[in-house]
Amino acid sequence: MAFSKPAEVIERFGVHEGQVVADLGAGSGFYTFAAAKLVGGSGRVYAIEVQNEVLTRLANQARHEKITNITFLHADMERLGGTKIADNTVDSALVCNVLFQVENKPAFLQEVKRILKPGGRVLAVDWAGSFGGTGPQPHHVVNETAARGLFKAAGFAEVGAIPAGDHHWGFVFRK
């Protein structure tokens, strides 16, 4: 697979009917909408974003597609409690193509850990490099080794790798 295919990656990760999923840094919404289809009517997806205009666009898309199991949250994800989601309520967290943008990565990962249920899992996907204008600037790239170190330092256990495309790495971690 050339570029990351969110629906395939989410399915491999194991999102399923009835789960509560948080997409931290929802951005394009590709992971949000893929997760919403898999969790179904008995599940819930939190699309969390710092940019209001992005949330508005995603909410309009959900309305247009008649998808009702997504909650849109404007949040400071780099502050403990910043997502406004209660402690230990999320089955799975999606940290996809966002680590390279996060300034305070340790604080961000503590917020992810706070909202996850005990044993909850994180799907982490990000750019493997900077590819001539596609992807982040080289100095913003978080490589696989650095990402593993960040999650381990935050108290997560690595479960394994997940194929995420030619230009992305992917890992699963557990709280």
N, C-alpha and C positions, 0 to 999 in steps of 0.2 A: 504494500500500500504506500502510495507516494506521500500524501499528507495525512495528518490525523483524521480518522473517520469516527467522529464522536459516537454515533449510534452503535457501531461495532465495538468500540472500546468500552462503552458503558455496559453492553451486553456481556462482554468477556469478564468485566469486573463483577458482574452478578447482581446488578440492581434488579429487584423483582417486586411483584404485586404487594401492595400494602406497606412498603418501606417509607420512611421519612428520610429525605435526601436534602442536603444543603449544597448548592453550587456557589462556592465562594469566588466572587469575581466572574459573574455570569456572562459578561461581555456580549459576544455574538448570540448567545442563547442556544447554541448548538447542543451543548451538554445538558442544559436545562430542559429543553424540549424532548430530547432523547430519553432522559430520565423520567419525565412526566408520563410518557407513553408506557414505560415499563412498570411504574408504580401503580398505574391505573387509578380508578376512582376511589379506592380505599387507601391510597397513599397520598403523600404530600411532598412537594418540592419547594424549597426556599431558594429563590433566585436573589442572591445578595450582591449588591453593587455599590460603588461609591459615586457613580455618575447618574444623576437623576434622569438625564435625557436617555440614557441607555435603558433604564428601568421603564420609562414611558414607552419606548419603542417595543420592548419585550412584552409589556402588558397589553399594548395594542395588538401585537401579533397573537398573543394567547386568546384575546377576545375574538379576533377574526377567525382563528382556528377552532374556537369553542372549546378551549382547554381550560378547565376550571380548578385543577389541582395544584396550581402554582401560586405561591405567596411571594410578592415582590417586596424586598426590604432594602432601603437605603441604609448603609451602615459603614462605620469605621471598623474594618476588619482587623486593624492593627492595634486594637485596644481591647483588653479583657472586658467582656460584656458588650462590646461594640455591635455585635450582630443583633442584639436584642432577643436572641433565641434562648430559651431556658436551658440550664445545665442538663447534660445527659439525656437529650431528647432526640438526637439524630442517629439513624442507623448507619448512614454512609455520607461522607463528605467528598465533594469533588473540588480538587485544587488543580485546575486544568488551564494551562497557559496563563498563569497569574503570578507564579513565584518570581519571575524575572522583573515584575513590576512592583513587587512589595518592597518597601524600604526597611521596615522593622520585621524581618522574617521570624525571629524568635517569638515576638509578641503575637504575630499572626498565627503561628502554629499553636501557641497556648490557647488562643480563642477557638481554633479548630478542635483542639483536645477537649476544651470545656464543654462544647455543645454535643460532642459525640457520647453516645451511650457507652458503658463499659463493654469492651470488646468490639466497639464500632470500628468501621474501616474507612480508610482514606484512599481515594484514587488520585495519585499525583502524576500529572502529565505536563511536560514543558518542552521547550525548544532545546534540541541537542546542540545547536550552534546558531550562528548568524550566517544566513545563506544569501549573500550579495543583495541585501535590501529586503529579503523575505525573512521575517522573524525579527527578533530584537537586535539592538546594537550589540557588538561583541562583548562590551564591558558589562552588559546587563544579563547575559546568558548565565543560568545556573546549571552547571553540568551535573551529570549523574552522581559523581562522588560527593560534590558539595550538597546536593539535595538529600542524599542518604544521611550525611552527617547532620544536617539541619533537623531532619525528622528524628534521628536517633537522640540528638541532644535534647529534643522536646519530649522524649519519653515514649516515642512510638517504636513498635517492633516491625521490622520489614517482613512481609508475608511473601513477596515475590515480585518479579517483573511482569509487565504486560505489554504486548506489542502495541505501539501507538503511532506507527508510521515511520517513514524513512528519515524525517527531520525532527522527530520527537522521541524522548524517552518516556517510559511509563513504569510506575511502581505502585504496589499496594502496601499500605501500612495498617497496623492495628493499634488501637488505643490500649 
